[in-house]
Amino acid sequence: MASNQRQKPSGFGYYRPGSEEFRTTLPSQAPDDDLDPAEMMLADGDVLDLSADEVTKEVDELLTTLDHELVGLTNVKRRVREIASLLLVDRARQQFGLSSSRPTLHMSFTGGPGTGKTTVAQRMARMLHALGYIRTPKVHTVTRDDLVGQFIGHTAPKTKEAIAKAAGGVLFIDEAYYLFRPENERDYGQEVIEILLQEMESERANLVVIFAGYPDRMDTFFSANPGLSSRVAHHIAFDDFDHAELVQIADLMVSAENFRFADEAQEAFSTYLELRMQQPRFSNARSVRNAVERCRLRQAKRLVELKRPLIRDDLVTLTSEDVFGSSVFDKAAP
C-alpha cells in the first residue's frame, strides 16, 4: 500500500545543497516544518558508516582531484583533508543530535605568487558546498581596490557590495595586507577591516572569508589586527615549489595543452628553470606557465618560417630551439 509519509533523505539524512529542501543555516536543520526533527536523528545504538555516505564519496573525489592537480604542497593537502574530516564528523554528530557550534571556516592562505592559493580556494569552495556549509561553490575574488573607497562614505558601500556578491560562497581577498596602511592616518582600509569583522561574525553561516598574501606581510597584518586574526581558524602555508616540482608542473601544463617536450627540449627547460629561479620576480607555477606560453610563441614562429607542409608531430612538439630562444639564457651567458 502506498504511503503518504515523506521519506528520509539518503546518506546522513541531509538533502543535497541547492535542492528546494535544503536550508541555508546549519546542515542538520529539518528540511520541512511538518517533519519531526527527532525522526531525522539516529538513536544511541545506531551505526553510521561514513564511507557509505554519498557526500563523503564526493568529498573524497574532490580531494583526489586536488592531489592530482597540484604538485607538491603536502602541508596544504594535509590541512585541507583535516578540515574535510572535521566537517564530515560535525555532520555525523548532528545526525546523532549532538549539538555544537558551527565550525569557524574563515581561513588565511600565505605563500609566494604562483603557489596555488587561488586554485585551492576554488576547490575548498566546492568541498564546503558539497558538505552543505555554503549555498554555492563560487569564489568572489577581490583586492584592496575593490573594497576601499576614495572619499568619505565610499568605502562601506563598496565593501558591502563585494560581500553581497560573495554571499553564500567564498570571499577571497588577495594581498589582504594592503588593507592595512598604518603610515596613512586618513586611509580607509581600516574601515574595510571593521566591516569585515562584523560580517565575519554575523554572517558566518552564510559567508566564508579567505585572506591571502605573502607570509611576512600577512603576519604583520594579523598582528596589527588581533580581532581579525581571532576570527580566522585555519592558517595554511603554501611553500615555494622546488626545481623538480616545477619541472613536473611544466610537463603537466604542456601535456594539458596537447603539446610535448622533445627530449632535448626537456633538458633545456630544466636548465631554464634553474636560471630563472635565481632571478628577481620568480613566481613559481605562474612563471612556469608564462615560460611555456613563450615557448609556444617561438614554436609558432619557427613553424611558419619553415614554409613547408606540416605534420601532426610538428604541431605538438616543442624543441630545444623553442626553449633556448628565451632571454634568460642571454643574461646567464658569461
Sequence and secondary structure as in RCSB ss.txt:
>XXXX:A:sequence
MASNQRQKPSGFGYYRPGSEEFRTTLPSQAPDDDLDPAEMMLADGDVLDLSADEVTKEVDELLTTLDHELVGLTN
VKRRVREIASLLLVDRARQQFGLSSSRPTLHMSFTGGPGTGKTTVAQRMARMLHALGYIRTPKVHTVTRDDLVGQ
FIGHTAPKTKEAIAKAAGGVLFIDEAYYLFRPENERDYGQEVIEILLQEMESERANLVVIFAGYPDRMDTFFSAN
PGLSSRVAHHIAFDDFDHAELVQIADLMVSAENFRFADEAQEAFSTYLELRMQQPRFSNARSVRNAVERCRLRQA
KRLVELKRPLIRDDLVTLTSEDVFGSSVFDKAAP
>XXXX:A:secstr
    S    STTT   TTSTT  SS TTS SSTTS HHHHS  TT    GGG HHHHHHHHHHHHHHHHS S HH
HHHHHHHHHHHHHHHHHHHHTT         EEEEE TTSSHHHHHHHHHHHHHHHTSSS   EEEE HHHH  S
STTTHHHHHHHHHHHHTTSEEEEETGGGG  TT TT SHHHHHHHHHHHHHHTTTT EEEEEE HHHHHHHHHH 
HHHHTT  EEEEE    HHHHHHHHHHHHHHTT EE HHHHHHHHHHHHHHTTSTT  HHHHHHHHHHHHHHHHH
HHHHHH S   HHHHHEE HHHHHTSHHHHHH  
